Amino acid sequence: MTSTELYAKAKALDDLADDVESCIDPARTVASSPHWECDNATDVRDALRHWRTAAHSAARNLRDEASRVRGEARRAADREDDETAPR
């Protein structure tokens, strides 16, 4: 892969991490509202807290992978520069 493709992949991973990290927030906001009460509200809130933690963990892993890919992109860019440098 070229450095440009790798940088694009890293950006896509960062974007995905942002989406994953915030995917539970709308449901959690509604469930946390004082107007949202039902027989199993506490169970739902606990489950959402668990899933939010899992989402944040997954997002952290995606960001770690994006960082690794960015490093690979920098190395690829250096190789590309070396190949195009006059000799």
Distance bins in CASP14 RR format, pairs under 12 A and 6 or more apart:
PFRMAT RR
TARGET T0000
AUTHOR 0000-0000-0000
RMODE 2
METHOD distances of the structure
MODEL  1
1 7 0 0 0 0 1 0 0 0 0 0 0
1 8 0 0 0 0 1 0 0 0 0 0 0
1 9 1 0 0 1 0 0 0 0 0 0 0
1 10 0 0 0 0 0 1 0 0 0 0 0
1 69 0 0 0 0 1 0 0 0 0 0 0
1 72 0 0 0 0 1 0 0 0 0 0 0
1 73 0 0 0 0 1 0 0 0 0 0 0
1 75 0 0 0 0 0 1 0 0 0 0 0
1 76 1 0 0 1 0 0 0 0 0 0 0
1 77 0 0 0 0 0 1 0 0 0 0 0
1 79 0 0 0 0 0 1 0 0 0 0 0
1 80 0 0 0 0 0 1 0 0 0 0 0
2 8 0 0 0 0 1 0 0 0 0 0 0
2 9 0 0 0 0 0 1 0 0 0 0 0
2 72 0 0 0 0 0 1 0 0 0 0 0
2 73 0 0 0 0 1 0 0 0 0 0 0
2 75 0 0 0 0 0 1 0 0 0 0 0
2 76 1 0 0 1 0 0 0 0 0 0 0
2 77 0 0 0 0 1 0 0 0 0 0 0
2 79 0 0 0 0 1 0 0 0 0 0 0
2 80 1 0 0 1 0 0 0 0 0 0 0
2 83 0 0 0 0 0 1 0 0 0 0 0
3 9 0 0 0 0 0 1 0 0 0 0 0
3 10 0 0 0 0 0 1 0 0 0 0 0
3 69 0 0 0 0 0 1 0 0 0 0 0
3 70 0 0 0 0 1 0 0 0 0 0 0
3 71 0 0 0 0 1 0 0 0 0 0 0
3 72 0 0 0 0 1 0 0 0 0 0 0
3 73 1 0 1 0 0 0 0 0 0 0 0
3 74 1 0 0 1 0 0 0 0 0 0 0
3 75 0 0 0 0 1 0 0 0 0 0 0
3 76 1 0 1 0 0 0 0 0 0 0 0
3 77 1 1 0 0 0 0 0 0 0 0 0
3 78 0 0 0 0 1 0 0 0 0 0 0
3 79 0 0 0 0 1 0 0 0 0 0 0
3 80 1 0 1 0 0 0 0 0 0 0 0
3 81 0 0 0 0 1 0 0 0 0 0 0
3 82 0 0 0 0 0 1 0 0 0 0 0
3 83 0 0 0 0 0 1 0 0 0 0 0
3 84 0 0 0 0 0 1 0 0 0 0 0
4 10 0 0 0 0 0 1 0 0 0 0 0
4 11 0 0 0 0 0 1 0 0 0 0 0
4 73 0 0 0 0 1 0 0 0 0 0 0
4 76 0 0 0 0 1 0 0 0 0 0 0
4 77 0 0 0 0 1 0 0 0 0 0 0
4 80 0 0 0 0 1 0 0 0 0 0 0
5 11 0 0 0 0 0 1 0 0 0 0 0
5 12 0 0 0 0 0 1 0 0 0 0 0
5 69 0 0 0 0 1 0 0 0 0 0 0
5 72 0 0 0 0 0 1 0 0 0 0 0
5 73 0 0 0 0 1 0 0 0 0 0 0
5 76 0 0 0 0 1 0 0 0 0 0 0
5 77 0 0 0 0 0 1 0 0 0 0 0
5 80 0 0 0 0 0 1 0 0 0 0 0
6 12 0 0 0 0 0 1 0 0 0 0 0
6 13 0 0 0 0 0 1 0 0 0 0 0
6 65 0 0 0 0 0 1 0 0 0 0 0
6 66 0 0 0 0 0 1 0 0 0 0 0
6 67 0 0 0 0 0 1 0 0 0 0 0
6 68 0 0 0 0 0 1 0 0 0 0 0
6 69 1 0 1 0 0 0 0 0 0 0 0
6 70 1 0 0 1 0 0 0 0 0 0 0
6 71 0 0 0 0 1 0 0 0 0 0 0
6 72 1 0 1 0 0 0 0 0 0 0 0
6 73 1 1 0 0 0 0 0 0 0 0 0
6 74 0 0 0 0 1 0 0 0 0 0 0
6 75 0 0 0 0 1 0 0 0 0 0 0
6 76 1 0 1 0 0 0 0 0 0 0 0
6 77 0 0 0 0 1 0 0 0 0 0 0
6 79 0 0 0 0 0 1 0 0 0 0 0
6 80 0 0 0 0 0 1 0 0 0 0 0
7 13 0 0 0 0 0 1 0 0 0 0 0
7 14 0 0 0 0 0 1 0 0 0 0 0
7 66 0 0 0 0 0 1 0 0 0 0 0
7 69 0 0 0 0 1 0 0 0 0 0 0
7 70 1 0 0 1 0 0 0 0 0 0 0
7 71 0 0 0 0 1 0 0 0 0 0 0
7 72 0 0 0 0 1 0 0 0 0 0 0
7 73 1 0 1 0 0 0 0 0 0 0 0
7 74 0 0 0 0 1 0 0 0 0 0 0
7 75 0 0 0 0 0 1 0 0 0 0 0
7 76 0 0 0 0 1 0 0 0 0 0 0
7 77 0 0 0 0 1 0 0 0 0 0 0
7 80 0 0 0 0 0 1 0 0 0 0 0
8 14 0 0 0 0 0 1 0 0 0 0 0
8 15 0 0 0 0 0 1 0 0 0 0 0
8 66 0 0 0 0 0 1 0 0 0 0 0
8 69 0 0 0 0 1 0 0 0 0 0 0
8 70 0 0 0 0 0 1 0 0 0 0 0
8 73 0 0 0 0 1 0 0 0 0 0 0
9 15 0 0 0 0 0 1 0 0 0 0 0
9 16 0 0 0 0 0 1 0 0 0 0 0
9 62 0 0 0 0 0 1 0 0 0 0 0
9 65 0 0 0 0 1 0 0 0 0 0 0
9 66 0 0 0 0 1 0 0 0 0 0 0
9 67 0 0 0 0 0 1 0 0 0 0 0
9 68 0 0 0 0 0 1 0 0 0 0 0
9 69 1 0 1 0 0 0 0 0 0 0 0
9 70 0 0 0 0 1 0 0 0 0 0 0
9 71 0 0 0 0 0 1 0 0 0 0 0
9 72 0 0 0 0 1 0 0 0 0 0 0
9 73 1 0 0 1 0 0 0 0 0 0 0
9 76 0 0 0 0 0 1 0 0 0 0 0
10 16 0 0 0 0 0 1 0 0 0 0 0
10 17 0 0 0 0 0 1 0 0 0 0 0
10 62 0 0 0 0 0 1 0 0 0 0 0
10 63 0 0 0 0 1 0 0 0 0 0 0
10 64 0 0 0 0 0 1 0 0 0 0 0
10 65 0 0 0 0 1 0 0 0 0 0 0
10 66 1 0 1 0 0 0 0 0 0 0 0
10 67 1 0 0 1 0 0 0 0 0 0 0
10 68 0 0 0 0 1 0 0 0 0 0 0
10 69 1 0 1 0 0 0 0 0 0 0 0
10 70 1 0 1 0 0 0 0 0 0 0 0
10 71 0 0 0 0 1 0 0 0 0 0 0
10 72 0 0 0 0 1 0 0 0 0 0 0
10 73 1 0 0 1 0 0 0 0 0 0 0
10 74 0 0 0 0 0 1 0 0 0 0 0
10 76 0 0 0 0 0 1 0 0 0 0 0
11 17 0 0 0 0 0 1 0 0 0 0 0
11 18 0 0 0 0 0 1 0 0 0 0 0
11 62 0 0 0 0 0 1 0 0 0 0 0
11 63 0 0 0 0 0 1 0 0 0 0 0
11 66 1 0 0 1 0 0 0 0 0 0 0
11 67 0 0 0 0 0 1 0 0 0 0 0
11 69 0 0 0 0 1 0 0 0 0 0 0
11 70 0 0 0 0 1 0 0 0 0 0 0
11 73 0 0 0 0 0 1 0 0 0 0 0
12 18 0 0 0 0 0 1 0 0 0 0 0
12 19 0 0 0 0 0 1 0 0 0 0 0
12 62 0 0 0 0 1 0 0 0 0 0 0
12 65 0 0 0 0 0 1 0 0 0 0 0
12 66 0 0 0 0 1 0 0 0 0 0 0
12 69 0 0 0 0 1 0 0 0 0 0 0
12 70 0 0 0 0 0 1 0 0 0 0 0
13 19 0 0 0 0 0 1 0 0 0 0 0
13 20 0 0 0 0 0 1 0 0 0 0 0
13 58 0 0 0 0 0 1 0 0 0 0 0
13 59 0 0 0 0 0 1 0 0 0 0 0
13 60 0 0 0 0 0 1 0 0 0 0 0
13 61 0 0 0 0 1 0 0 0 0 0 0
13 62 1 0 1 0 0 0 0 0 0 0 0
13 63 1 0 0 1 0 0 0 0 0 0 0
13 64 0 0 0 0 1 0 0 0 0 0 0
13 65 1 0 1 0 0 0 0 0 0 0 0
13 66 1 1 0 0 0 0 0 0 0 0 0
13 67 0 0 0 0 1 0 0 0 0 0 0
13 68 0 0 0 0 1 0 0 0 0 0 0
13 69 1 0 0 1 0 0 0 0 0 0 0
13 70 0 0 0 0 1 0 0 0 0 0 0
13 72 0 0 0 0 0 1 0 0 0 0 0
13 73 0 0 0 0 0 1 0 0 0 0 0
14 20 0 0 0 0 0 1 0 0 0 0 0
14 21 0 0 0 0 0 1 0 0 0 0 0
14 59 0 0 0 0 1 0 0 0 0 0 0
14 60 0 0 0 0 0 1 0 0 0 0 0
14 62 1 0 0 1 0 0 0 0 0 0 0
14 63 1 0 0 1 0 0 0 0 0 0 0
14 64 0 0 0 0 0 1 0 0 0 0 0
14 65 0 0 0 0 1 0 0 0 0 0 0
14 66 1 0 1 0 0 0 0 0 0 0 0
14 67 0 0 0 0 1 0 0 0 0 0 0
14 69 0 0 0 0 1 0 0 0 0 0 0
14 70 0 0 0 0 1 0 0 0 0 0 0
15 21 0 0 0 0 0 1 0 0 0 0 0
15 22 0 0 0 0 0 1 0 0 0 0 0
15 59 0 0 0 0 0 1 0 0 0 0 0
15 62 0 0 0 0 1 0 0 0 0 0 0
15 63 0 0 0 0 0 1 0 0 0 0 0
15 66 0 0 0 0 1 0 0 0 0 0 0
16 22 0 0 0 0 0 1 0 0 0 0 0
16 23 0 0 0 0 0 1 0 0 0 0 0
16 55 0 0 0 0 0 1 0 0 0 0 0
16 58 0 0 0 0 1 0 0 0 0 0 0
16 59 0 0 0 0 1 0 0 0 0 0 0
16 61 0 0 0 0 0 1 0 0 0 0 0
16 62 1 0 1 0 0 0 0 0 0 0 0
16 63 0 0 0 0 1 0 0 0 0 0 0
16 65 0 0 0 0 1 0 0 0 0 0 0
16 66 0 0 0 0 1 0 0 0 0 0 0
17 23 0 0 0 0 0 1 0 0 0 0 0
17 55 0 0 0 0 1 0 0 0 0 0 0
17 56 0 0 0 0 1 0 0 0 0 0 0
17 57 0 0 0 0 0 1 0 0 0 0 0
17 58 1 0 0 1 0 0 0 0 0 0 0
17 59 1 0 1 0 0 0 0 0 0 0 0
17 60 1 0 0 1 0 0 0 0 0 0 0
17 61 0 0 0 0 1 0 0 0 0 0 0
17 62 1 1 0 0 0 0 0 0 0 0 0
17 63 1 0 1 0 0 0 0 0 0 0 0
17 64 0 0 0 0 1 0 0 0 0 0 0
17 65 0 0 0 0 1 0 0 0 0 0 0
17 66 1 0 0 1 0 0 0 0 0 0 0
17 67 0 0 0 0 0 1 0 0 0 0 0
18 25 0 0 0 0 0 1 0 0 0 0 0
18 55 0 0 0 0 0 1 0 0 0 0 0
18 56 0 0 0 0 0 1 0 0 0 0 0
18 58 0 0 0 0 0 1 0 0 0 0 0
18 59 1 0 0 1 0 0 0 0 0 0 0
18 60 0 0 0 0 0 1 0 0 0 0 0
18 62 0 0 0 0 1 0 0 0 0 0 0
18 63 0 0 0 0 1 0 0 0 0 0 0
18 66 0 0 0 0 0 1 0 0 0 0 0
19 25 0 0 0 0 0 1 0 0 0 0 0
19 55 0 0 0 0 1 0 0 0 0 0 0
19 58 0 0 0 0 0 1 0 0 0 0 0
19 59 0 0 0 0 1 0 0 0 0 0 0
19 62 0 0 0 0 1 0 0 0 0 0 0
20 51 0 0 0 0 0 1 0 0 0 0 0
20 52 0 0 0 0 0 1 0 0 0 0 0
20 54 0 0 0 0 1 0 0 0 0 0 0
20 55 1 0 1 0 0 0 0 0 0 0 0
20 56 0 0 0 0 1 0 0 0 0 0 0
20 57 0 0 0 0 1 0 0 0 0 0 0
20 58 1 0 1 0 0 0 0 0 0 0 0
20 59 1 0 1 0 0 0 0 0 0 0 0
20 60 0 0 0 0 1 0 0 0 0 0 0
20 61 0 0 0 0 1 0 0 0 0 0 0
20 62 1 0 0 1 0 0 0 0 0 0 0
20 63 0 0 0 0 1 0 0 0 0 0 0
21 51 0 0 0 0 0 1 0 0 0 0 0
21 52 0 0 0 0 1 0 0 0 0 0 0
21 53 0 0 0 0 0 1 0 0 0 0 0
21 54 0 0 0 0 0 1 0 0 0 0 0
21 55 1 0 1 0 0 0 0 0 0 0 0
21 56 1 0 1 0 0 0 0 0 0 0 0
21 57 0 0 0 0 1 0 0 0 0 0 0
21 58 0 0 0 0 1 0 0 0 0 0 0
21 59 1 1 0 0 0 0 0 0 0 0 0
21 60 0 0 0 0 1 0 0 0 0 0 0
21 61 0 0 0 0 0 1 0 0 0 0 0
21 62 0 0 0 0 1 0 0 0 0 0 0
21 63 0 0 0 0 1 0 0 0 0 0 0
22 28 0 0 0 0 1 0 0 0 0 0 0
22 29 0 0 0 0 0 1 0 0 0 0 0
22 52 0 0 0 0 1 0 0 0 0 0 0
22 55 1 0 0 1 0 0 0 0 0 0 0
22 56 0 0 0 0 1 0 0 0 0 0 0
22 58 0 0 0 0 0 1 0 0 0 0 0
22 59 0 0 0 0 1 0 0 0 0 0 0
23 48 0 0 0 0 0 1 0 0 0 0 0
23 51 0 0 0 0 1 0 0 0 0 0 0
23 52 0 0 0 0 1 0 0 0 0 0 0
23 54 0 0 0 0 0 1 0 0 0 0 0
23 55 1 0 1 0 0 0 0 0 0 0 0
23 56 0 0 0 0 0 1 0 0 0 0 0
23 58 0 0 0 0 1 0 0 0 0 0 0
23 59 0 0 0 0 1 0 0 0 0 0 0
24 30 0 0 0 0 0 1 0 0 0 0 0
24 31 0 0 0 0 1 0 0 0 0 0 0
24 32 0 0 0 0 0 1 0 0 0 0 0
24 44 0 0 0 0 0 1 0 0 0 0 0
24 45 0 0 0 0 0 1 0 0 0 0 0
24 47 0 0 0 0 1 0 0 0 0 0 0
24 48 1 0 0 1 0 0 0 0 0 0 0
24 49 0 0 0 0 1 0 0 0 0 0 0
24 50 0 0 0 0 1 0 0 0 0 0 0
24 51 1 0 1 0 0 0 0 0 0 0 0
24 52 1 0 1 0 0 0 0 0 0 0 0
24 53 0 0 0 0 1 0 0 0 0 0 0
24 54 0 0 0 0 1 0 0 0 0 0 0
24 55 1 0 1 0 0 0 0 0 0 0 0
24 56 0 0 0 0 1 0 0 0 0 0 0
24 57 0 0 0 0 0 1 0 0 0 0 0
24 58 0 0 0 0 0 1 0 0 0 0 0
24 59 0 0 0 0 0 1 0 0 0 0 0
25 31 0 0 0 0 0 1 0 0 0 0 0
25 32 0 0 0 0 0 1 0 0 0 0 0
25 48 0 0 0 0 1 0 0 0 0 0 0
25 49 0 0 0 0 0 1 0 0 0 0 0
25 51 0 0 0 0 0 1 0 0 0 0 0
25 52 1 0 0 1 0 0 0 0 0 0 0
25 55 0 0 0 0 1 0 0 0 0 0 0
25 56 0 0 0 0 0 1 0 0 0 0 0
25 59 0 0 0 0 0 1 0 0 0 0 0
26 32 0 0 0 0 0 1 0 0 0 0 0
26 33 0 0 0 0 0 1 0 0 0 0 0
26 48 0 0 0 0 0 1 0 0 0 0 0
26 52 0 0 0 0 0 1 0 0 0 0 0
27 33 0 0 0 0 0 1 0 0 0 0 0
27 36 0 0 0 0 0 1 0 0 0 0 0
27 44 0 0 0 0 1 0 0 0 0 0 0
27 45 0 0 0 0 1 0 0 0 0 0 0
27 47 0 0 0 0 1 0 0 0 0 0 0
27 48 1 0 1 0 0 0 0 0 0 0 0
27 49 0 0 0 0 0 1 0 0 0 0 0
27 51 0 0 0 0 1 0 0 0 0 0 0
27 52 0 0 0 0 1 0 0 0 0 0 0
27 55 0 0 0 0 0 1 0 0 0 0 0
28 36 0 0 0 0 0 1 0 0 0 0 0
28 44 0 0 0 0 1 0 0 0 0 0 0
28 45 1 0 0 1 0 0 0 0 0 0 0
28 46 0 0 0 0 0 1 0 0 0 0 0
28 47 0 0 0 0 0 1 0 0 0 0 0
28 48 1 0 1 0 0 0 0 0 0 0 0
28 49 1 0 0 1 0 0 0 0 0 0 0
28 50 0 0 0 0 0 1 0 0 0 0 0
28 51 0 0 0 0 1 0 0 0 0 0 0
28 52 1 0 1 0 0 0 0 0 0 0 0
28 53 0 0 0 0 0 1 0 0 0 0 0
28 55 0 0 0 0 0 1 0 0 0 0 0
28 56 0 0 0 0 0 1 0 0 0 0 0
29 35 0 0 0 0 0 1 0 0 0 0 0
29 36 0 0 0 0 1 0 0 0 0 0 0
29 45 0 0 0 0 0 1 0 0 0 0 0
29 48 0 0 0 0 1 0 0 0 0 0 0
29 52 0 0 0 0 0 1 0 0 0 0 0
30 36 1 0 1 0 0 0 0 0 0 0 0
30 37 0 0 0 0 0 1 0 0 0 0 0
30 38 0 0 0 0 0 1 0 0 0 0 0
30 41 0 0 0 0 0 1 0 0 0 0 0
30 44 0 0 0 0 1 0 0 0 0 0 0
30 45 0 0 0 0 0 1 0 0 0 0 0
30 48 0 0 0 0 1 0 0 0 0 0 0
31 37 0 0 0 0 1 0 0 0 0 0 0
31 38 0 0 0 0 1 0 0 0 0 0 0
31 40 0 0 0 0 0 1 0 0 0 0 0
31 41 1 0 0 1 0 0 0 0 0 0 0
31 42 0 0 0 0 1 0 0 0 0 0 0
31 43 0 0 0 0 0 1 0 0 0 0 0
31 44 1 0 1 0 0 0 0 0 0 0 0
31 45 1 0 1 0 0 0 0 0 0 0 0
31 46 0 0 0 0 1 0 0 0 0 0 0
31 47 0 0 0 0 1 0 0 0 0 0 0
31 48 1 0 1 0 0 0 0 0 0 0 0
31 49 0 0 0 0 1 0 0 0 0 0 0
31 51 0 0 0 0 0 1 0 0 0 0 0
31 52 0 0 0 0 0 1 0 0 0 0 0
32 41 0 0 0 0 1 0 0 0 0 0 0
32 42 0 0 0 0 0 1 0 0 0 0 0
32 44 0 0 0 0 0 1 0 0 0 0 0
32 45 1 0 0 1 0 0 0 0 0 0 0
32 46 0 0 0 0 0 1 0 0 0 0 0
32 48 0 0 0 0 1 0 0 0 0 0 0
32 49 0 0 0 0 1 0 0 0 0 0 0
32 52 0 0 0 0 0 1 0 0 0 0 0
33 41 0 0 0 0 1 0 0 0 0 0 0
33 44 0 0 0 0 0 1 0 0 0 0 0
33 45 0 0 0 0 0 1 0 0 0 0 0
34 41 0 0 0 0 0 1 0 0 0 0 0
34 45 0 0 0 0 0 1 0 0 0 0 0
35 41 0 0 0 0 0 1 0 0 0 0 0
36 42 0 0 0 0 0 1 0 0 0 0 0
36 44 0 0 0 0 1 0 0 0 0 0 0
36 45 0 0 0 0 1 0 0 0 0 0 0
36 48 0 0 0 0 0 1 0 0 0 0 0
37 44 0 0 0 0 0 1 0 0 0 0 0
37 45 0 0 0 0 0 1 0 0 0 0 0
38 44 1 0 0 1 0 0 0 0 0 0 0
38 45 0 0 0 0 0 1 0 0 0 0 0
40 46 0 0 0 0 1 0 0 0 0 0 0
40 47 0 0 0 0 1 0 0 0 0 0 0
40 48 0 0 0 0 0 1 0 0 0 0 0
41 47 0 0 0 0 0 1 0 0 0 0 0
41 48 0 0 0 0 0 1 0 0 0 0 0
42 48 0 0 0 0 0 1 0 0 0 0 0
42 49 0 0 0 0 0 1 0 0 0 0 0
43 49 0 0 0 0 0 1 0 0 0 0 0
43 50 0 0 0 0 0 1 0 0 0 0 0
44 50 0 0 0 0 0 1 0 0 0 0 0
44 51 0 0 0 0 0 1 0 0 0 0 0
45 51 0 0 0 0 0 1 0 0 0 0 0
45 52 0 0 0 0 0 1 0 0 0 0 0
46 52 0 0 0 0 0 1 0 0 0 0 0
46 53 0 0 0 0 0 1 0 0 0 0 0
47 53 0 0 0 0 0 1 0 0 0 0 0
47 54 0 0 0 0 0 1 0 0 0 0 0
48 54 0 0 0 0 0 1 0 0 0 0 0
48 55 0 0 0 0 1 0 0 0 0 0 0
49 55 0 0 0 0 0 1 0 0 0 0 0
49 56 0 0 0 0 0 1 0 0 0 0 0
50 56 0 0 0 0 0 1 0 0 0 0 0
50 57 0 0 0 0 0 1 0 0 0 0 0
51 57 0 0 0 0 0 1 0 0 0 0 0
51 58 0 0 0 0 0 1 0 0 0 0 0
52 58 0 0 0 0 0 1 0 0 0 0 0
52 59 0 0 0 0 0 1 0 0 0 0 0
53 59 0 0 0 0 0 1 0 0 0 0 0
53 60 0 0 0 0 0 1 0 0 0 0 0
54 60 0 0 0 0 0 1 0 0 0 0 0
54 61 0 0 0 0 0 1 0 0 0 0 0
55 61 0 0 0 0 0 1 0 0 0 0 0
55 62 0 0 0 0 0 1 0 0 0 0 0
56 62 0 0 0 0 0 1 0 0 0 0 0
56 63 0 0 0 0 0 1 0 0 0 0 0
57 63 0 0 0 0 0 1 0 0 0 0 0
57 64 0 0 0 0 0 1 0 0 0 0 0
58 64 0 0 0 0 0 1 0 0 0 0 0
58 65 0 0 0 0 0 1 0 0 0 0 0
59 65 0 0 0 0 0 1 0 0 0 0 0
59 66 0 0 0 0 0 1 0 0 0 0 0
60 66 0 0 0 0 0 1 0 0 0 0 0
60 67 0 0 0 0 0 1 0 0 0 0 0
61 67 0 0 0 0 0 1 0 0 0 0 0
61 68 0 0 0 0 0 1 0 0 0 0 0
62 68 0 0 0 0 0 1 0 0 0 0 0
62 69 0 0 0 0 0 1 0 0 0 0 0
63 69 0 0 0 0 0 1 0 0 0 0 0
63 70 0 0 0 0 0 1 0 0 0 0 0
64 70 0 0 0 0 0 1 0 0 0 0 0
64 71 0 0 0 0 0 1 0 0 0 0 0
65 71 0 0 0 0 0 1 0 0 0 0 0
65 72 0 0 0 0 0 1 0 0 0 0 0
66 72 0 0 0 0 0 1 0 0 0 0 0
66 73 0 0 0 0 0 1 0 0 0 0 0
67 73 0 0 0 0 0 1 0 0 0 0 0
67 74 0 0 0 0 0 1 0 0 0 0 0
68 74 0 0 0 0 0 1 0 0 0 0 0
68 75 0 0 0 0 0 1 0 0 0 0 0
69 75 0 0 0 0 0 1 0 0 0 0 0
69 76 0 0 0 0 0 1 0 0 0 0 0
70 76 0 0 0 0 0 1 0 0 0 0 0
70 77 0 0 0 0 0 1 0 0 0 0 0
71 77 0 0 0 0 1 0 0 0 0 0 0
71 78 0 0 0 0 0 1 0 0 0 0 0
72 78 0 0 0 0 0 1 0 0 0 0 0
72 79 0 0 0 0 0 1 0 0 0 0 0
73 79 0 0 0 0 0 1 0 0 0 0 0
73 80 0 0 0 0 0 1 0 0 0 0 0
74 80 0 0 0 0 0 1 0 0 0 0 0
74 81 0 0 0 0 0 1 0 0 0 0 0
75 81 0 0 0 0 0 1 0 0 0 0 0
75 82 0 0 0 0 0 1 0 0 0 0 0
76 82 0 0 0 0 0 1 0 0 0 0 0
76 83 0 0 0 0 0 1 0 0 0 0 0
77 83 0 0 0 0 0 1 0 0 0 0 0
77 84 0 0 0 0 0 1 0 0 0 0 0
78 84 0 0 0 0 0 1 0 0 0 0 0
78 85 0 0 0 0 0 1 0 0 0 0 0
79 85 0 0 0 0 0 1 0 0 0 0 0
END
